Amino acid sequence: MTDTISKKHRSWNMSRIRGKDTAPEKAVRSVLRKMRYKMRLNARDLPGRPDIVLPRKKVAIFVHGCFWHRHPRCKYAYTPKTRVAFWKRKFDDNVRNDRRVKRCLVRLGWRVLVIWECETMDMSRVRPKLTRGFAKPARASWHRRPSSASC
């Protein structure tokens, strides 16, 4: 199946997809502000550049788009009908990278929370998920933590 719009228009569409300061991210940040948490955004010094970091709690939060990060059993995680092999490879790479980044952050002693885009459509689901994520005990480890460069 071929694309139904021109390459120029497709390029324009794709250029409009934001990587940070998305509406779902802003919604999660709003909830965190109401909960009186101090946060950092897009932490360049951490693997994967988490969308939101709560340094005092040592929590890294990713606000994932259901389409790009393949939210299981979500209606927004559909596969386009054109260039299916390309999209499958792209999505598999994204999911693999998400797992690698999470493993690395956990090794560094961070708790990792993922808030899905579809969950931000009902903010009453987000606050309890954040609260549960903060309540989990930090991972105990007796060995020296690796530097972020070793991940």
HELIX and SHEET records of a PDB file:
HELIX    1   1 LYS A    7  SER A   15  1                                   9    
HELIX    2   2 ALA A   23  LYS A   34  1                                  12    
HELIX    3   3 CYS A   66  HIS A   69  1                                   4    
HELIX    4   4 VAL A   84  ARG A  107  1                                  24    
HELIX    5   5 GLU A  117  MET A  121  5                                   5    
HELIX    6   6 MET A  123  ARG A  125  5                                   3    
HELIX    7   7 VAL A  126  ALA A  135  1                                  10    
HELIX    8   8 SER A  148  SER A  150  5                                   3    
SHEET    1   A 4 ARG A  40  LEU A  41  0                                        
SHEET    2   A 4 ILE A  52  LEU A  54 -1                                        
SHEET    3   A 4 VAL A  59  HIS A  64 -1                                        
SHEET    4   A 4 ARG A 111  TRP A 116  1                                        
END                                                                             
